[in-house]
Amino acid sequence: MSHIPLIDYDNATQEVRRAHDEEVRVRGRMTNMKRTLLHSPAAHRIYAEWFTLRAELATIADRPIWIFSHAISKSCNSKIAITFFRRALINNGFDPDALALSEEEALLEAFGKAIVADSNAIPDEIWAALKQRYDAKTLVDLVAFAGIMLATAVFNNVVEVDFDPELEVFAEGAR
């Protein structure tokens, strides 16, 4: 059970309600993590920058980003984040348990795992391959994006945010 309750919309401040309504308007849904983060609209805004960085990384297709995000989530053992990206893959026709990775996807998966394993020791061969493929701006955005993925995993894990019921069918072992 979550250590911090979901916001109670009916009793929330106007600022929290505005942030909630804007999130639903922009994204079409409200996850338990977001409902928890909304106790602090500033914290919610900061975590929502994931979407800003994803837009900056538009030159990288969705599937490689999902694989990168999934690798970070899995390495952090963040059930909600793992399942969020499993859902993205499954809903787009991919089996997350049997992916044949492209060269780019394998690189991003290895980078995501390396970031979590020891951010002070990313192997030189990973950096060399990343620098061959991406320019400096993309690399900055990718590392910042990874930082938000790590923050998301840490938030969900520390708070023990309640698992979103709509994710259950996508969880590991559910299919």
N, C-alpha and C positions, 0 to 999 in steps of 0.2 A: 504494500500500500504506500502511496506517495507520502513523503514527509511534509509536503506543502500542498494544500488543497487547490483544486481548480477555482478560478474566480467564480463568484456568484454574481452573474450579470445583473440580476434584479437589484442587488444591493451595492453594486460597484459604483465608483465615482464616475462622473461624466467623462473624465479623461480616459479611464479604462474602457468605458463603453464605446467611446469614439474610436479608440485603437482597435477594439474588438470588431466593431462594425466595418472599419476600413480593411482589416485583414480578411474578413469574410467577403467583402466587395472585391478586393484585389485577387485573392487566392481561391475563393469559392468554398473554403472549408476552414475549420478551426480544430487543430489537433489538441490533445491533452497537454503536450509540451507548451504550446502557445497559450492555452488557457491557464497554465501555471505561470509562465513568464509574464503574463499580463498583470500580475500583481505589481509589476514594475514596467510601465510602458517604455521606459528608457531601455531596460534589458531586452524587452521584446523587439524594439527597433534595431538594437545592435545585432541580435541573432538573425533578424530578417535580412540583414545585409548579405546573407548567403545568396539571396535571389539577385542582388546587385552584382555580386562577383560572378554568379553563374551567367548573367547577361554579358559581362565583360569577357567571359570565356566562350563566347558564342562560336568562335572558330573551331572549338572542340565539340564534336557531336555529343548528343545525350548519352548514348550507351557508354562511351569511354568515361564520361564524367560519373555516371552511375556506378561503374566498376571501380573507379577511384574512390568514390564516396563509400561504397560498400566495403572496400578493403580497409579503409580507415575505421569504419564502424565495427567491422568484424574484429579487427585487431584490438579495438577498445572494449570488445564484448558488450556493445550497446544494443540490446535486443530491439528497442524501438527503431533506432537508426538502421540497423541491419535489415529489419523487415520493411521499412519504408523503401529502401532501394531494391529489395527483392520484389516488392509490389511493382515498382517502376519497370523492372526487367520483365516480369511475368506479364504485366498488362500490355507490353509491347512485343509479346510473342517469344521471349527468351526464357530458357530454363537456367536460373542462376546457379543450379547445382551441376550443370553440364555445359558450361560456356567454352566455346573454342575462341580464344582471345586473339585479336589482331595484334600486330607488333605494338601499336600505340596503346592498346588496352593492357597488354602485358606490362609495358613500361609504367603506365599509370598505376596499375595494381601493385607492382613492386615498389614504386615510389610511396604510395599510400602506406603500405606495410612498413617500409623503412622509416617513415616519419614517426609512426607510433612506436616502433621498436627502439629507436634511439635517434632523436632529431639532431644530435650532435655528431652523428656518424653516418650520414647518407653515403652509400658507396659511390666512389668516383665514377664507376661505369654507368650508374644511374644518372648522375649529373651530366656526364658526357652525352648520353643519349638524349636527355631532356634538352640540352643546349643545341643539339643538332636539329631537333624537331621544332622548338619553340623560341620565340624572341624573348628579350628581357622582360617586357611588360607582361606577356603571357605567363612567364615563370613567376613573376611577383604575384599576379592574380591567382595562380594555381596554389602557391604556398599560402597566401592569405585565405583562400578558399579552404584549404586543408586545416588551417587554424580554426576556422569557424566550424568545420566538421568535428574537430577534436573538442571544441567547446560544447557543441551540441551533445556529443557522446558523454562528456563529463557531466553536463547538467542532468541529462536523463538518468545516468547511473547514480550520481550522488543523491539526487532528489528521489530517485526511484519512482519517476513519473509513471502513473498508471498506463498500462498498455492500451492503445486505442483499439476498441473492439473491431473496427473495420479492417485492421491489419492482421487479425488472427488467422485468416485463411491463407495468408502469405508467409507466415512464420516458418522457420526451418522445421522440417518434419511434419508440417500440416498437410502436405500434398502427397 
